Amino acid sequence: MENQEIEQLQTSEPESVAGVPEADLVRAIEAILMAATEPVEPALLAQLLEQPAATLNRLCQRLATSYEEEQRGFQMVRVAGGWRYQTHPDMVAQVERFVLDGQRARLSGAALETLAIVAYKQPISRAQIASIRGVDPDGVLRTLQSRGYVDHIARDPGPGQAALWGTTVRFLEKLGLDSLADLPPLAGFVPGADVVEALEHGLRVVPVFETPADHDRPPATA
């Protein structure tokens, strides 16, 4: 598809919603999303444009399809419950060179492991994370919290009322997920029973027993 559909959405008035041409609504959506720093929910668009959220969501989906079919360098995607513009995945390498200029702050393996535990087991306490990882997670949790990926989301109703950790909207944004339900199932990363059995067999220690004849046998000579 060429530029005709986008031009039609922006310049023609094929339909109206509550007396407002769809083309005007499309231009308003584009302007709002361009200025937004976080995903914009359909409910907020509905408030701002005084139109039904379902109608605005439909127009967003239509725009997103048009951009994708035109193979633009950007996408309009639904993330963390709202819509936003982002770089097309095909252009990530080029944009990274522009934005990062050779400097990249990566999360450590310990941080990624802790983040995965929080994502899949939330809400979860520090003690529970420690029991899974086998080490004190305080330092890693502080790092993840400073990056905005995790935060305190509740309190344990039990004794001590321990703080419970969970992921944030920023976590969903970074992973490009609309909700936690979009996380890949853990089953795909768990080895099958045959693999576990093989690993256990390979790690099993077989005791060596001496026989009385071993004591009577003379030592080997060079």
N, C-alpha and C positions, 0 to 999 in steps of 0.2 A: 504494500500500500504506500502511495506517495504522500505528499503533504496535504492532499485534498481534504482528508477527514479532519485533521487538526484545524485547517483553515475554515472548514465548514462549522466545526464546533465553536470557533472563535468569532467568525464574521457573519455567519448566516443565523437566521432565527427560525429554524424548522419547527420548534415547539416552545411552549411557554409553561412555566410552573407558577401557579398562583399569580398570573399576569406578568411574571418576570421571564424574559427570554432566556433559554438555556445557555445561549452563547455568553450572556452577561454573567450567569452563575459560574460557568467554566472559567472565565477570566478572573472572577473573584476568588475562586478556589486556587487557581495558579498563583495569584498574588499573595494570598495568605500563606500558602505552603512555602513559597519562596522566601518569605520574611520569617517564618517560624524556625526556631532552633530545636524544637522537639516535635515528635509526631503529633498531628492534630486529629483529635477524635471527631467522628461524624457528628456526635452530639454537640460539640463546640461549634463546628461549622454550621449546624442547624441554628444555633443560637445567634451566631454572627450574621448569617444571611437570611434568617427568618424563613427557612424552608424546612420541609420534612427531612430528617436525617437519612431516611432510606433513599430519597431522591438524590441527595448529595453524595451518598455512598455509591450509588449507581453511576453518577457522572464521574466520580473518581476512578471507578473501575474501568469506565470507558476511556478515560484519558490514559490510564496506565497501559491499557491494551494498545492504544494508538502509538504511544511512545515506543513500546516494545517492538511493534511491527515495523516501525520506521527505523529501528536499530539506532536509536539515539545513544549518546554517550552517558546519559543519565536514565534513571528509572523513577517512577512514582510507585511506591510500594506501601503495603499496609504492615506496620510494625508497631508492637507494643500497644495495640488497640487503636492506632491512629494512622494517618497517611503522612508521608514525607517524601521529599526528593532525595535521591542518593546516587552516587556514582554507579554506573553499570559495572557488574563484576568483571566484564571483559577489559575494563579500563583501570582496574585496581593498580596494576604495576606502574602505569604512567603517573597516576595520581599520587601514589606512595612516594615516588621520586620527587615530586613537586612539594608535597607536604612535609615529608620527613627529612628530606635532603640528606639521606644516608644515616640518620640517627633513628634508632628504633628501641623503644623501651618494651622489652618482652617480659611476660610473666614467667616466673620460675616454674619448674616442674612441681614443686611443693604447692605453689599458689594455684596452679591449674588443677591439681588433685583436690585441694581443699574447696575450690570453687565448684568443682563437679559434685562433691559430696553435699555441699549446701544446696546446689540447684536441684538435686534429685531427692534429698531427704528433708528439705525444709518443711516446717520450721524445725530447727535443730540447735541444740545448745553447744557451747564450747566443749563441755565434758564429753558429749556424744561424738563430736568430731574427733576429739583426742583419742577416744576408744577405738574409732575406726582406723585412724592414721597411725596410732601408736606413738605419737609425739605431741608436744604442746603446740596448739595452732595459734596462739595469741599473736605472734609476730606476723604470721601470714594473714590472719584475719584483719589486722590493722592495715596491712598493705592493700588488701582487697577493698576494705572500707574506704581508704583514701582515694582509690581509683573510682569509687562510686558503684562497684559491682555488687556489694553485699551491704547489709545494714541490719540493725535490730528491728525486728518486725512485730515482736510480741514478748510476753513474759510467761514462763512456765508457772502454772497455777500451783505447783507443788511446793514443798519446803524450800526456802531460799529464793524462790521466784527468779530462777536463772533467766538471763536474757536469751532469747531465741533468735537465731540468724536466718535470713532469707535473702534472695536475690532482689535486685532493684529493676526499675524500668530501664535504666541505663544498660543493665546486663542484657535485657531483651533487645534493645537498640543495637548493641554491639554485635549480637549474634544474628540480627535480622529476623527475630521471631515475633509473632503477633502475641503469643501467650506461652506460658510454661508447658501447655499441652502440646506444643510443637517441638519440644525437645525429643530427640531420637530415643526410642525405647532402649532400655539397658540390655534387653535380651540379645540384641545384635552384637554386644561387646563381651558377652559372657561365653567362655568356651564350653563346648559340649561335654557330656559326661565321659565320653571316650577320651577326650583330651585331658580332662582332670585326672582320670584314672591312670593314664600314661605318665603324667607328671608325678603323681604320687608314687607310682612304681619306680620311676627313675630316681626319686629322692629317698626311697626306702633304704635303710641301712641293714644289711644282712650280717648278723653276727658270725664270727669265725670261731669254731670250737676246736680246741686242741685234743688230740687223741693220746693215749698213753705211749704209743709208739713214737710220737714226736719227741718225747723226752729222751728216749734211748738212742735216737738217731744221732750219729756224730756230726759235728758242725762241718759245713762245706769248706773245702780248702781251695786256695787259688790254684 
